[in-house]
Amino acid sequence: PLYRESELIEEQALGVKNAAQRKLSDELGIAAEDVPVDQFIPLGRMLYKAPSDGKWGEHELDYLLFIVRDVDVFPNPDEVADIKYVNRDQLKELLNKADAGEEGVKLSPWFRLVVDNFLFKWW
């Protein structure tokens, strides 16, 4: 989270939830009132490291929060290349295509870690 008082609250991971709500707005254009912080389901944390071009990369501790809501999405093109709503079977098919390198399907390593370790156990 950024250094914002509302995102530093440790009790019940409220700061993390506030940061998630802000990021959903910043990156996906989802209105804050459509994703109330008391509806987030915390699943855990994950240490993530992904080198990029030798100079840049990511190395972060990420909190995993799930939420189930019917929302309008307005992706920020500076943050999001593509989105797609899928059901469980469609996601499995998409993962298989990505694994096989079919149809140009590419998934971020971060997303794959979440899927493999959390998503299907929760879903």
C-alpha positions as CSV (number, residue, x, y, z in Angstrom):
1,P,0.0,0.0,0.0
2,L,0.9,3.6,-0.4
3,Y,1.7,5.7,2.6
4,R,-1.9,6.7,3.4
5,E,-3.3,6.7,6.9
6,S,-6.3,4.7,5.7
7,E,-4.0,2.0,4.2
8,L,-1.9,1.6,7.4
9,I,-4.6,0.3,9.7
10,E,-3.5,-3.1,10.9
11,E,-6.7,-4.3,12.7
12,Q,-8.5,-6.9,10.7
13,A,-6.2,-6.0,7.7
14,L,-8.4,-2.9,7.2
15,G,-5.5,-1.0,5.6
16,V,-4.8,-3.8,3.1
17,K,-8.5,-3.9,2.3
18,N,-8.7,-0.1,1.8
19,A,-5.6,-0.3,-0.5
20,A,-7.3,-3.1,-2.5
21,Q,-10.5,-1.0,-2.8
22,R,-8.4,1.9,-4.1
23,K,-6.4,-0.3,-6.6
24,L,-9.6,-1.8,-8.0
25,S,-10.7,1.8,-8.7
26,D,-7.4,2.9,-10.1
27,E,-6.7,-0.1,-12.3
28,L,-10.2,-1.5,-13.2
29,G,-12.4,1.5,-12.7
30,I,-14.6,-0.3,-10.2
31,A,-16.4,2.1,-7.9
32,A,-15.5,1.8,-4.2
33,E,-19.1,1.5,-3.2
34,D,-19.3,-1.6,-5.4
35,V,-16.6,-3.4,-3.4
36,P,-17.2,-2.7,0.3
37,V,-14.1,-3.5,2.4
38,D,-16.2,-5.7,4.8
39,Q,-16.9,-8.0,1.9
40,F,-13.2,-8.9,1.1
41,I,-12.2,-12.4,2.0
42,P,-8.6,-12.6,3.1
43,L,-6.8,-15.8,2.0
44,G,-3.3,-15.1,3.0
45,R,-0.1,-13.6,1.7
46,M,2.4,-14.5,-0.9
47,L,6.0,-13.4,-1.5
48,Y,6.4,-12.7,-5.2
49,K,9.5,-12.1,-7.2
50,A,9.7,-11.7,-10.9
51,P,12.8,-10.3,-12.6
52,S,12.0,-8.5,-15.8
53,D,14.7,-7.1,-18.1
54,G,17.7,-7.4,-15.8
55,K,17.3,-3.9,-14.5
56,W,13.6,-3.9,-13.4
57,G,11.4,-6.4,-11.8
58,E,9.1,-7.1,-8.9
59,H,9.8,-8.3,-5.4
60,E,6.9,-7.8,-3.1
61,L,4.7,-9.3,-0.3
62,D,1.2,-9.5,-1.7
63,Y,-2.0,-9.9,0.3
64,L,-4.5,-12.1,-1.3
65,L,-8.1,-10.9,-1.0
66,F,-11.1,-12.3,-2.9
67,I,-14.5,-10.7,-3.3
68,V,-17.6,-11.9,-5.2
69,R,-19.6,-9.0,-6.5
70,D,-21.5,-8.0,-9.7
71,V,-19.6,-4.8,-10.8
72,D,-19.1,-2.6,-13.8
73,V,-15.5,-2.6,-15.0
74,F,-13.7,0.3,-16.8
75,P,-10.1,-0.8,-17.2
76,N,-7.3,1.7,-17.1
77,P,-5.4,1.1,-20.3
78,D,-2.1,2.2,-18.6
79,E,-2.6,-0.7,-16.1
80,V,-4.6,-3.4,-17.8
81,A,-4.1,-5.0,-21.2
82,D,-7.2,-7.2,-21.2
83,I,-9.9,-8.6,-19.0
84,K,-12.3,-11.5,-19.5
85,Y,-15.1,-12.9,-17.4
86,V,-14.9,-16.7,-17.2
87,N,-16.5,-19.5,-15.3
88,R,-14.5,-22.3,-13.7
89,D,-14.4,-24.5,-16.8
90,Q,-13.5,-21.6,-19.1
91,L,-10.7,-20.7,-16.8
92,K,-9.3,-24.2,-16.9
93,E,-9.4,-24.1,-20.7
94,L,-7.7,-20.7,-20.7
95,L,-4.9,-22.1,-18.4
96,N,-4.5,-25.1,-20.7
97,K,-4.1,-22.8,-23.7
98,A,-1.6,-20.7,-21.9
99,D,0.4,-23.8,-20.8
100,A,0.4,-25.1,-24.4
101,G,1.2,-21.6,-25.9
102,E,-2.0,-21.7,-27.9
103,E,-3.8,-18.8,-29.4
104,G,-1.3,-16.3,-28.0
105,V,-2.7,-16.7,-24.5
106,K,-0.3,-15.4,-21.9
107,L,-0.9,-15.1,-18.2
108,S,1.2,-13.3,-15.6
109,P,3.3,-15.5,-13.3
110,W,1.6,-13.8,-10.4
111,F,-1.9,-14.8,-11.6
112,R,-0.7,-18.4,-12.2
113,L,0.6,-18.6,-8.6
114,V,-2.7,-17.4,-7.2
115,V,-4.6,-19.9,-9.4
116,D,-2.4,-22.9,-8.5
117,N,-2.3,-22.2,-4.8
118,F,-5.5,-20.4,-3.9
119,L,-8.2,-19.9,-6.5
120,F,-9.5,-23.4,-7.1
121,K,-9.3,-24.3,-3.4
122,W,-11.5,-21.4,-2.7
123,W,-13.8,-21.5,-5.7
